[in-house]
Structures are given as C-alpha cells and as structure tokens.
C-alpha cells in the first residue's frame, strides 16, 4: 500500500486523511451527533497511534508532539467530504524529517488497520479480543506490509485493543442506508479504503461471551516453534511459545511430570517440538499443557528430549 519510507519531498500539507461519506444519507449534510462521534473517534485513534510511534522514536522531543494539532477541513460536493489534517507550531518543520515520517505512518497505520478490520468477522473478533491473537489470514496480511516492524506491531495491538476498536467504529456509524458508503484516502496512500453496509459490521464489537459460553475444544497434538519467554516464579503459564515463531505468544504450562528447573537455563530462545493438550477457542490456541518437550536445532531435527517418551 505504501513505500517503506515517505519520499523526501513529502511536506506537511501532503499529510492528510480524506474522509468522504456518500449515498442517500449524505447530500452535504450529516447528523450532528454522528458527526461529533465520528470526529472524536478519529481523534482518539490518530492520537493513540502518534503516542505509540513516539515511544519507539528517540529523535522526537516533547516539543515536537506538543506542537501538533489534528484539524478538520470540511468541504461539500454533493456528498459529505472533509480532510483530517495536522498542524505543527514549529519553525522550519520541513527540516524535521522525523516528524514528517511519523505523520506519514500515522495515516498509513490508521488506514491499514481499517482495511484489515473489514475482513474480520464477529466470531474472529471475539476470539481475537479474548486471546490476544490475530487470525492467521490477517496476521500474514500485516506481516507482508512494506512498513517497519514497530508500525506493524501497532496495527496488531490496535486490532486487539477493545477501546481502539470501539472508537474506530464511530466512523461507520453515519452509514444508515444500504447504498451509503465511506471512503478513506490520502495523497500518500496508493489505494483507498471503502466501507459500506456490507462490511461495516466488522467494525463493531459484540459482547464478549463468558468463559462458560465459549466453545473451547481440547486435543493432544504435536507442534513446533520457539520459546520466547520463561517465568520461573509462575505456577502456571511458565513458558511463552510461538508456533513456527510467528503470531502471538501462547501461554504454556508444564504437566506434573515435568519441572521448570530442567528448562530455565538453556531453553529461552530455542526451537522446540511440543506435545501436549492444546486448548482452542475457534481457530485460536488459548493455552498448552506440555506433556513432552523436545529441543531442536531446526524444524524436524531433534537433539534433546525431556518427558515421557513412551
């Protein structure tokens, strides 16, 4: 959708998000409550993204961020269309490429998050918010984006952030009629995001079920991946594991015949093969009870085995 970094000639005036509502419900007008909620939702999402990017960039100062304002510039042409723009009260802002870069990625992250949301149904949303794991299709979609890893991580965290999801949904609330649609576009994006009544429901969060209401299945299975964390003080979920070293970390605990002492010194960061009881909610792995753990140097090559081999 975008290049890895913005071109050198991108200026502050190029960095905007155009929000266009079209259809029978809009003819240069919008319900004032819908308008207010929509703007508040956009402001929340953009501000959250800015703050997350700032945390990972040591070149930015407090003055840079305090100087930023998010503005709306409205104009009408047989629809309801406006620009969400940024303003910075700093001299020679064009000589602060890091700030320009941050705003470029703010627009990219917001738009890409919306584009990915369109393809996540309510069932997957419930599992995702409950487990903190992104469905494999959307995880791969994020992984393939030509943007830095910290920007990808912000997209992932926003998708499983209930507050962000609630605020982002406000932008689709004005769509009332079957023929209404919303288009998000910008001069720095290669494609626009189009949302209509057929896909707007993917932005809303239905009530999460209780643990008793969840459809949880269990199976004994062998999987391979990497141990990314070990908590020696925990009595449960002592091990953090990623299947094939991809996706979100899965909480694992050892069965009674295994001891954390066998793994604390030389298993962190290692590839392993796990056999155990895997609990799933839909397609999402919630946790694993490890019955057998095999250390491997690469997938398919076994070096050391702990646990019952019978």
C-alpha distance (Angstrom), angle and dihedral (degrees) to the residues before:
residue distance angle dihedral
X1 . . .
X2 3.78 . .
X3 3.77 139.8 .
X4 3.80 118.4 -99.2
X5 3.79 92.7 -105.1
X6 3.81 130.5 11.8
X7 3.77 117.4 -97.7
X8 3.80 115.1 -96.5
X9 3.80 92.5 -113.7
X10 3.82 95.0 59.6
X11 3.79 109.7 119.8
X12 3.77 133.1 -166.1
X13 3.81 92.3 -99.3
X14 3.82 89.1 58.6
X15 3.79 91.3 59.7
X16 3.77 108.5 86.3
X17 3.78 139.6 115.9
X18 3.78 116.1 -131.7
X19 3.79 114.3 -148.7
X20 3.80 114.4 -165.5
X21 3.80 124.6 -177.6
X22 3.79 115.4 -167.9
X23 3.79 135.8 173.4
X24 3.81 140.9 66.4
X25 3.83 93.1 -44.3
X26 3.81 92.2 58.1
X27 3.78 129.3 58.6
X28 3.77 99.9 147.4
X29 3.81 89.8 -50.8
X30 3.81 139.6 89.8
X31 3.78 134.8 -176.6
X32 3.81 105.3 -92.4
X33 3.82 94.0 -132.2
X34 3.81 91.2 50.7
X35 3.80 89.7 47.9
X36 3.80 93.3 50.6
X37 3.80 93.8 47.2
X38 3.80 92.6 45.9
X39 3.81 93.2 52.4
X40 3.81 92.2 46.2
X41 3.80 90.1 50.7
X42 3.81 93.4 50.2
X43 3.80 91.3 46.3
X44 3.81 91.4 51.9
X45 3.81 93.8 48.9
X46 3.82 95.8 45.8
X47 3.81 92.5 45.2
X48 3.80 91.5 49.7
X49 3.81 91.3 50.6
X50 3.82 91.7 48.3
X51 3.81 91.4 51.2
X52 3.82 92.1 48.1
X53 3.81 91.9 50.4
X54 3.81 91.6 47.7
X55 3.82 90.3 56.6
X56 3.82 89.9 61.8
X57 3.82 97.9 43.6
X58 3.79 118.3 74.0
X59 3.81 92.9 -176.3
X60 3.79 92.7 71.6
X61 3.78 119.3 89.8
X62 3.79 130.1 -155.5
X63 3.79 88.2 -108.7
X64 3.80 90.5 59.0
X65 3.78 93.1 56.0
X66 3.80 97.2 38.4
X67 3.80 88.5 54.2
X68 3.81 92.8 59.2
X69 3.77 123.8 98.7
X70 3.80 128.8 -178.9
X71 3.81 110.2 -138.9
X72 3.79 135.7 -179.1
X73 3.79 121.9 -140.3
X74 3.79 111.4 -167.6
X75 3.75 129.5 -158.7
X76 3.80 134.0 161.7
X77 3.79 134.5 -138.3
X78 3.82 109.4 160.7
X79 3.79 88.3 -55.2
X80 3.79 136.6 51.3
X81 3.77 108.6 -89.7
X82 3.79 132.6 160.7
X83 3.78 143.2 159.2
X84 3.79 125.0 -120.4
X85 3.80 103.8 -149.3
X86 3.79 139.6 177.0
X87 3.77 127.7 -128.9
X88 3.80 126.2 -167.7
X89 3.79 124.3 -164.8
X90 3.78 94.6 -149.1
X91 3.80 130.4 114.7
X92 3.79 115.7 -115.2
X93 3.80 93.9 4.1
X94 3.80 90.2 169.9
X95 3.82 86.7 69.1
X96 3.81 88.7 61.4
X97 3.82 99.5 76.2
X98 3.79 91.8 168.2
X99 3.80 90.3 64.0
X100 3.80 91.7 47.7
X101 3.81 88.8 49.5
X102 3.82 92.1 50.8
X103 3.81 92.6 52.1
X104 3.81 90.4 46.7
X105 3.79 89.9 56.9
X106 3.81 92.5 43.7
X107 3.82 88.8 62.1
X108 3.80 92.0 42.5
X109 3.82 95.0 48.8
X110 3.81 93.7 46.3
X111 3.82 92.7 49.1
X112 3.81 95.4 43.1
X113 3.81 91.4 48.7
X114 3.81 89.8 53.4
X115 3.82 91.1 46.6
X116 3.80 91.3 52.8
X117 3.83 93.4 44.9
X118 3.80 90.3 60.9
X119 3.81 90.4 68.4
X120 3.82 98.4 47.0
X121 3.78 113.8 92.6
X122 3.81 126.2 -153.2
X123 3.79 94.5 -98.1
X124 3.80 92.4 54.3
X125 3.80 90.8 43.3
X126 3.81 91.3 56.3
X127 3.83 91.9 48.8
X128 3.81 91.2 44.1
X129 3.80 95.9 51.5
X130 3.80 91.6 43.5
X131 3.82 96.7 48.4
X132 3.81 102.4 26.5
X133 3.82 89.6 -128.2
X134 3.81 124.4 126.6
X135 3.85 116.2 -134.0
X136 3.81 110.0 -100.3
X137 3.82 94.7 -113.1
X138 3.78 93.8 53.3
X139 3.82 91.9 40.0
X140 3.81 89.5 57.3
X141 3.81 90.4 45.3
X142 3.81 90.1 55.9
X143 3.81 92.4 43.2
X144 3.82 91.0 55.2
X145 3.81 94.6 52.5
X146 3.85 112.8 115.7
X147 3.81 93.3 -127.3
X148 3.83 133.6 103.6
X149 3.80 119.3 -79.4
X150 3.82 93.7 -111.7
X151 3.82 89.6 57.5
X152 3.83 90.5 49.6
X153 3.80 90.2 50.5
X154 3.81 90.9 53.1
X155 3.81 89.7 54.0
X156 3.81 90.5 50.7
X157 3.81 93.4 47.3
X158 3.81 92.6 47.4
X159 3.80 91.8 52.2
X160 3.81 91.2 57.2
X161 3.82 94.5 38.9
X162 3.83 107.5 102.1
X163 3.81 93.7 -159.6
X164 3.81 93.2 50.1
X165 3.81 90.4 48.1
X166 3.80 91.8 50.1
X167 3.80 92.2 49.8
X168 3.80 94.0 44.6
X169 3.81 90.2 53.1
X170 3.81 90.4 63.6
X171 3.79 90.0 76.6
X172 3.83 92.0 65.5
X173 3.81 96.8 44.6
X174 3.84 93.9 90.3
X175 3.84 89.6 62.8
X176 3.81 101.8 99.8
X177 3.82 106.1 145.9
X178 3.81 126.6 67.5
X179 3.80 89.0 -119.6
X180 3.82 96.4 48.0
X181 3.79 118.6 110.5
X182 3.78 141.0 174.2
X183 3.80 126.7 -143.8
X184 3.82 124.7 -163.5
X185 3.79 114.2 -164.6
X186 3.78 142.6 153.4
X187 3.79 138.9 -177.4
X188 3.82 88.6 -115.1
X189 3.82 94.7 54.3
X190 3.78 123.6 81.7
X191 3.79 94.0 -148.4
X192 3.76 137.2 21.3
X193 3.80 129.6 -124.1
X194 3.80 114.4 -122.2
X195 3.79 119.8 -164.9
X196 3.81 124.2 -176.6
X197 3.79 139.1 162.6
X198 3.81 91.5 -77.3
X199 3.79 94.1 62.4
X200 3.81 106.1 19.6
X201 3.82 91.3 92.9
X202 3.81 89.4 70.7
X203 3.82 87.8 70.7
X204 3.79 94.2 60.4
X205 3.79 124.0 83.6
X206 3.77 116.9 -138.7
X207 3.80 118.2 -151.6
X208 3.79 111.3 -74.3
X209 3.79 113.7 -117.2
X210 3.77 121.3 -118.7
X211 3.79 119.5 -107.5
X212 3.81 88.8 -98.9
X213 3.81 91.5 54.3
X214 3.78 95.5 50.4
X215 3.78 119.0 104.4
X216 3.82 98.9 -128.0
X217 3.80 121.0 176.1
X218 3.79 129.7 -170.4
X219 3.80 131.0 -154.9
X220 3.79 139.0 164.9
X221 3.78 107.5 -117.5
X222 3.80 142.8 152.5
X223 3.81 119.1 -126.5
X224 3.79 135.5 168.2
X225 3.78 130.8 -137.8
X226 3.77 144.9 108.7
X227 3.81 134.4 -63.1
X228 3.81 107.3 -127.4
X229 3.80 101.6 172.5
X230 3.81 140.7 17.8
X231 3.81 122.9 -165.5
X232 3.80 109.9 -162.4
X233 3.82 93.4 -174.2
X234 3.80 96.4 54.6
X235 3.79 122.6 97.0
X236 3.80 90.6 -160.5
X237 3.79 133.9 24.9
X238 3.79 89.6 26.1
X239 3.81 93.7 156.6
X240 3.80 131.1 55.0
X241 3.82 111.5 -152.7
X242 3.82 135.3 -178.4
X243 3.80 120.7 -158.0
X244 3.83 106.4 -122.8
X245 3.84 84.0 -11.5
X246 3.82 89.0 -76.3
X247 3.79 134.8 113.3
X248 3.77 126.3 14.5
X249 3.78 125.3 -23.2
X250 3.82 114.9 -92.4
X251 3.81 120.4 -144.4
X252 3.81 112.3 -123.6
X253 3.78 132.5 -176.8
X254 3.78 130.0 -168.3
X255 3.79 123.7 -112.7
X256 3.78 118.2 -119.8
X257 3.82 94.0 -94.2
X258 3.82 91.9 60.8
X259 3.82 129.8 70.3
X260 3.81 127.4 -150.7
X261 3.81 87.7 -139.4
X262 3.81 88.8 73.1
X263 3.80 91.5 61.6
X264 3.79 108.3 30.6
X265 3.81 97.7 91.3
X266 3.79 107.3 41.8
X267 3.80 111.5 13.9
X268 3.80 103.2 73.4
X269 3.80 109.3 110.0
X270 3.81 93.1 8.3
X271 3.80 129.3 128.8
X272 3.80 112.8 -115.3
X273 3.77 143.0 174.3
X274 3.81 113.4 -131.5
X275 3.78 127.4 -161.4
X276 3.76 115.5 -172.2
X277 3.79 150.9 99.4
X278 3.81 109.3 -46.8
X279 3.82 118.3 -160.8
X280 3.81 115.9 -156.5
X281 3.80 135.0 -173.1
X282 3.78 102.0 -158.9
X283 3.81 106.0 -47.7
X284 3.80 93.2 -23.3
X285 3.82 120.9 100.3
X286 3.82 107.3 -134.7
X287 3.81 100.2 -177.9
X288 3.79 144.0 -23.8
X289 3.80 129.7 -136.7
X290 3.80 103.6 -152.5
X291 3.81 116.1 -137.7
X292 3.80 97.0 166.0
X293 3.79 132.1 14.5
X294 3.79 125.3 -166.2
X295 3.78 122.4 -171.5
X296 3.81 114.0 -139.7
X297 3.78 133.7 -173.3
X298 3.77 90.9 -149.1
X299 3.79 135.1 -5.3
X300 3.76 109.8 -63.5
X301 3.85 97.4 12.6
X302 3.81 113.2 102.4
X303 3.80 122.5 -157.8
X304 3.79 111.5 162.5
X305 3.78 132.2 16.9
X306 3.82 130.8 -159.3
X307 3.77 124.9 -178.3
X308 3.78 134.3 33.8
X309 3.80 112.0 -28.5
X310 3.77 96.9 -174.5
